[in-house]
């Protein structure tokens, strides 16, 4: 009888994350960053908690090169556990709520107090709330840099990163 696989253990098959051939590996850690080959898939470990993932959420990771401004998109399935996904959804919901509230309060101030409203206050509410809302709605992984076929992202928890092999410097 085979025992249950350990979700924290790297696969031991060819092309897995514990391979002697660095070319067979498609995802690594480089300090606090995730290094991802453009055709890689994530292991079944939550990127926010490091717990075993019970769902994969489709997501578009976006980046651009410094020499041009056209945006590239990589569609990936990001692994989340229930607690990690709930945290992600809650943060994005709060971001949307803050941004929407800031716009609503600013418009309400302009409409209701149009005679002697301090315009600086309305602008502060509008831009401050909008900025706070957008910061909370950031993607789960943030692009850092690209080299050839490899992308660096930040935002994964240290427990997730501990499951990945270290980035080979000469790769």
C-alpha positions as CSV (number, residue, x, y, z in Angstrom):
1,X,0.0,0.0,0.0
2,X,1.5,3.3,-1.0
3,X,1.5,6.1,1.5
4,X,0.0,9.5,0.9
5,X,2.3,11.9,-0.9
6,X,3.7,14.7,1.2
7,X,2.6,18.0,-0.3
8,X,5.7,19.7,1.0
9,X,8.1,17.2,-0.6
10,X,9.3,18.0,-4.1
11,X,8.5,15.4,-6.8
12,X,11.3,12.9,-7.4
13,X,10.4,12.1,-11.0
14,X,12.3,13.3,-14.0
15,X,11.4,16.9,-14.7
16,X,10.4,17.4,-11.1
17,X,11.7,20.0,-8.7
18,X,14.4,17.7,-7.3
19,X,16.3,17.0,-10.4
20,X,20.1,16.9,-10.9
21,X,19.6,18.6,-14.3
22,X,18.8,22.3,-13.8
23,X,17.2,22.5,-17.2
24,X,14.5,20.1,-16.0
25,X,13.4,22.5,-13.3
26,X,11.0,25.2,-14.2
27,X,10.5,27.1,-10.9
28,X,13.1,28.2,-8.3
29,X,13.7,30.6,-5.5
30,X,16.2,33.5,-5.7
31,X,16.3,35.0,-2.2
32,X,12.7,36.3,-1.6
33,X,11.7,36.0,-5.3
34,X,10.2,33.3,-7.4
35,X,12.0,32.5,-10.6
36,X,9.6,31.1,-13.2
37,X,10.2,29.7,-16.7
38,X,7.5,31.0,-19.0
39,X,6.1,27.5,-19.6
40,X,6.2,26.4,-16.0
41,X,3.5,25.3,-13.6
42,X,3.4,25.9,-9.9
43,X,3.6,23.1,-7.4
44,X,0.5,22.3,-5.3
45,X,1.6,24.6,-2.4
46,X,-0.2,27.8,-1.5
47,X,1.8,30.8,-2.6
48,X,0.6,32.9,0.4
49,X,0.7,30.4,3.3
50,X,2.9,27.5,2.2
51,X,0.2,25.0,3.1
52,X,-1.0,22.3,0.7
53,X,-3.1,23.9,-2.1
54,X,-6.6,22.8,-2.7
55,X,-7.3,25.0,-5.7
56,X,-5.6,26.6,-8.6
57,X,-6.8,30.0,-9.6
58,X,-6.2,31.2,-13.2
59,X,-4.3,34.5,-13.2
60,X,-2.6,36.7,-15.6
61,X,0.9,37.8,-14.6
62,X,1.9,41.0,-16.5
63,X,5.2,42.5,-17.2
64,X,7.0,44.7,-19.7
65,X,10.6,45.2,-20.8
66,X,12.4,48.5,-19.9
67,X,13.1,49.2,-23.6
68,X,9.4,49.2,-24.7
69,X,6.1,49.7,-22.9
70,X,4.0,46.9,-24.5
71,X,2.7,44.6,-21.8
72,X,3.3,40.9,-22.0
73,X,0.9,38.5,-20.2
74,X,1.6,35.0,-18.9
75,X,-1.4,33.0,-18.0
76,X,-0.8,30.7,-15.0
77,X,-2.7,28.7,-12.5
78,X,-1.7,30.0,-9.0
79,X,-2.0,27.6,-6.1
80,X,-4.1,28.6,-3.1
81,X,-5.3,26.8,0.0
82,X,-8.6,27.8,1.5
83,X,-7.1,30.3,4.1
84,X,-4.7,31.8,1.5
85,X,-7.5,32.3,-1.0
86,X,-9.8,33.8,1.6
87,X,-7.0,36.3,2.6
88,X,-6.4,37.2,-1.1
89,X,-10.1,37.7,-1.8
90,X,-10.6,39.7,1.4
91,X,-7.7,42.0,0.6
92,X,-9.0,42.6,-2.9
93,X,-12.6,43.2,-1.7
94,X,-11.3,45.8,0.8
95,X,-9.3,47.5,-1.9
96,X,-12.4,47.7,-4.2
97,X,-14.5,49.0,-1.3
98,X,-12.0,51.7,-0.3
99,X,-11.5,52.9,-3.8
100,X,-15.2,53.0,-4.5
101,X,-15.9,54.7,-1.2
102,X,-13.3,57.4,-1.9
103,X,-14.8,58.2,-5.3
104,X,-18.3,58.3,-3.8
105,X,-17.3,60.5,-0.9
106,X,-15.4,62.9,-3.1
107,X,-18.4,63.2,-5.5
108,X,-20.8,63.5,-2.6
109,X,-18.6,66.3,-1.2
110,X,-18.6,68.1,-4.5
111,X,-22.3,67.8,-5.0
112,X,-23.6,68.5,-1.5
113,X,-21.1,71.1,-0.4
114,X,-20.5,72.8,-3.7
115,X,-20.7,76.3,-2.2
116,X,-17.8,76.3,0.2
117,X,-16.1,72.8,0.2
118,X,-12.4,72.8,0.8
119,X,-11.3,71.4,-2.6
120,X,-8.0,70.2,-1.2
121,X,-9.9,67.9,1.2
122,X,-12.0,66.4,-1.6
123,X,-8.9,65.8,-3.7
124,X,-7.1,64.2,-0.8
125,X,-10.0,61.8,-0.2
126,X,-10.3,61.0,-3.8
127,X,-6.6,60.4,-4.5
128,X,-5.7,58.9,-1.1
129,X,-8.6,56.5,-1.1
130,X,-8.0,55.6,-4.7
131,X,-4.3,54.9,-4.0
132,X,-5.1,52.8,-0.9
133,X,-7.7,50.9,-2.8
134,X,-5.4,50.2,-5.7
135,X,-2.6,49.1,-3.4
136,X,-4.8,46.6,-1.7
137,X,-5.9,45.3,-5.2
138,X,-2.4,44.4,-6.3
139,X,-1.9,41.0,-7.9
140,X,-0.7,38.1,-5.7
141,X,2.7,38.1,-7.4
142,X,4.5,41.2,-8.5
143,X,6.9,41.3,-11.5
144,X,10.5,42.2,-10.7
145,X,12.6,41.4,-13.9
146,X,13.0,39.2,-16.9
147,X,16.0,37.4,-18.4
148,X,15.3,35.5,-21.6
149,X,12.6,32.9,-20.8
150,X,12.8,33.4,-17.0
151,X,10.7,35.8,-14.9
152,X,11.3,37.0,-11.4
153,X,8.3,37.7,-9.2
154,X,7.9,38.8,-5.5
155,X,5.0,38.3,-3.2
156,X,5.2,34.6,-2.3
157,X,5.5,33.6,1.4
158,X,8.7,32.2,2.8
159,X,7.1,28.8,3.5
160,X,6.3,28.5,-0.3
161,X,9.8,29.6,-1.2
162,X,11.3,27.0,1.1
163,X,9.7,24.3,-1.0
164,X,11.6,25.4,-4.1
165,X,15.1,24.7,-5.1
166,X,17.6,27.6,-5.1
167,X,18.2,29.4,-8.4
168,X,21.5,28.2,-10.1
169,X,23.5,31.4,-10.6
170,X,25.0,30.4,-13.9
171,X,21.7,29.3,-15.5
